[in-house]
Each structure stands twice: as structure tokens, then as C-alpha cells.
Amino acid sequence: MPEFYLVPKELAHKVPLLARVAHRVEAFIFRSMFSLVRHLRLETALRISGKLFYFMGRFSNKKAKALANLKIAFPDKSEQWYEETAREIFRSLGYAAVELIKLDQIWEEREQRIEYVLEPGAQRHMENGGATVFMTAHLGAWQVAPLITREYNFPINIIYAPESNPAMNEVMQNLRTAIGDKLIAATAGPRPIMKALNRGESLVMAVDTRPDTGKLVPFFGKDALANTSVIGLGLRSKAALVIARADRLPQGRYRITMLDPIEAPDREADVKEQSIEITRIIHGHFEQWIRQYPQQWICLKRRWPKAHKL
């Protein structure tokens, strides 16, 4: 999320008092908005938020990033298709915002709202338990997907990116606790992740973003920086590596699909090599899902590195 919404970033950095006030005011506004959403029916909140974000998308400076990503992933589409799909991506972002705010309600009403589809190996693993790295992509109802871990009583650590606005960081952390028991900042390094896995706990994270550092792994046929380190930590701790997605169904319902645990083709290879091969497999699944629902792919940040940085 942006560091400031109400004042220009350059001005706020020059006047520290203004920055502190802006952060607190912004947090108050967002808390008020979240409170309003919580009092609406899920279906009503989704509809309103989707329309609002769809309208605001045309003015967002993030739209250019979405268009650039779509043109790499789908090079043969028309300009009209790119424009319409980018607008729909903002509608999906509006849906996702409501789903995060109302995760507790979705979970409480899970018998009416959630259905699960597990491949055979995934079913056995979820019933047997054990340390797991649960991964998903920013596609569809990605924030609903981790609720499957609550269905099977997995102790969960959420890997999250801290907000640049400290007041908003507190607000977002309170929302994220609906998914997991503990929070681990992505900036904390590998040690707390490894400790959690060695204790038999599990992790949840979206792994389709561009990290500052990482390995180059093809994504839609073009090298993209990928976070292979968490997969390596999973391999070293003997944790299972699982990916899942959540699809939106009519009337505020969801289908969570979990695939069988992923293993490297050559299990005798070096951990780094296995991590890259597993990432290739994961990217293949993500590509398939994105091709199915391109308008639900939240790709508002540059996914591929610039050519001069390769």
C-alpha cells in the first residue's frame, strides 16, 4: 500500500509532524470504512466495493503496471482487451478488499459459503498434518484460500509485507490474524520461518510477486524473479509444499481447491536446484489459473525485471 494517501510523499518527508498526522488520519479513515463494510451483508459489500474500485481504476497510476504485465503474459490480445481486463482487475481488487475485512464472517458462515476440493494426495496430507508451506497467487479470492488450513486445524504463520504507514500496518495486522495464529514479516529473514517449520508449524504466503532478490525462473515464457528461498527452507525442514486457489462462486460463496504436495523431479538434486524446479512447476499452475481468469489476476506491480537489470 502507498506510504501516504492524503498528502504528497515529498512534502510529508520534509515535515515530520505532517507525516505523523497524515498517518493517523488515514488509519482512522480506513478503520471507519472497515467498520462500515463489516455491517453490510457480504454480497452487498462485494457489489459496492467492486463497482467503486472499477470506477477508480481508470484514474489509478497502478493501471499502467497492470497493462504492462498483461501485455507480457498475453502478447496477442487487442488494445481493447487489455483496457477492459485491466479495469476488471480493479473490480477484483475491490472484491479482495471486502474479503479480507470479512474473513471472520466468511469463516463463521463456512458451511453455507465454502466448499473444498482436494486432490487425493492433498487430502491425505491435510488429514495427517505436519509442517507445510501453503502457497497461493494473487488471483481470485486469494485471501480466502488459506481458510482451508483452519478447516484442518493447522497452526499457521502468515508471511506478510509490512505496510510503510505504521498506523495502517497495525490495522492490516489485525485483519490478517483471521487467517493465522502468528505473523512473520517478510523482512525478518529466514530464521523465524525455519524455526516455525522445525516446530512443526506451517506457513501461508502468496509467492507470485517480484522479490527484490531471487532466482530467475520463466513465467509466461519470460524470466521473472521468483522467491525460491521459502521453498528451499521447506525442503530443508522436510515440510510439505502445497498450492491452493479460491474461486468466487455466485451469492458470496467460494470453492477452495488444493493440489497434491509438490516434489522436485529429481529429489537427489541440490536443494537450490530442487527449489528452482519446484518454482517452475508452481509457475506452470499459476499460468494456467491466470489464463483461465486474467481479469482476476491482481498484477498492479511490475512482475518482470527491466531488461537492463537482468
Buried (B, 14 or more C-beta within 10 A) or exposed (E): EEBBBEBEEEEBEEEEEBBEBBBEBBBEEBBEEBEEBEEBEBEEBBBBBBEBBBEEBEEBEBBEBBBBBBEBBBEEBEEEEBBEBBBBBBBBBBBBBBBBBBBEBBBEBBEEBBEBBBBEBBBEBBEEBEBBBBBBBBBBBBBBBBBBBBEBEBBBBBBBBBBEBEBBBEBBBEBBEBBBBEBBBBEEEEEBBBEBBBEBBBBBBBBBBBBEEBBBBBBBEEEBBBBBBBBBBBBBBEBBBBBBBBBBEEEBBBBBBBBBBBBBEEEEEEBBEBBBBBBBBBBEBBBEBBEEBBBBBBBBEBBBBEEEEE
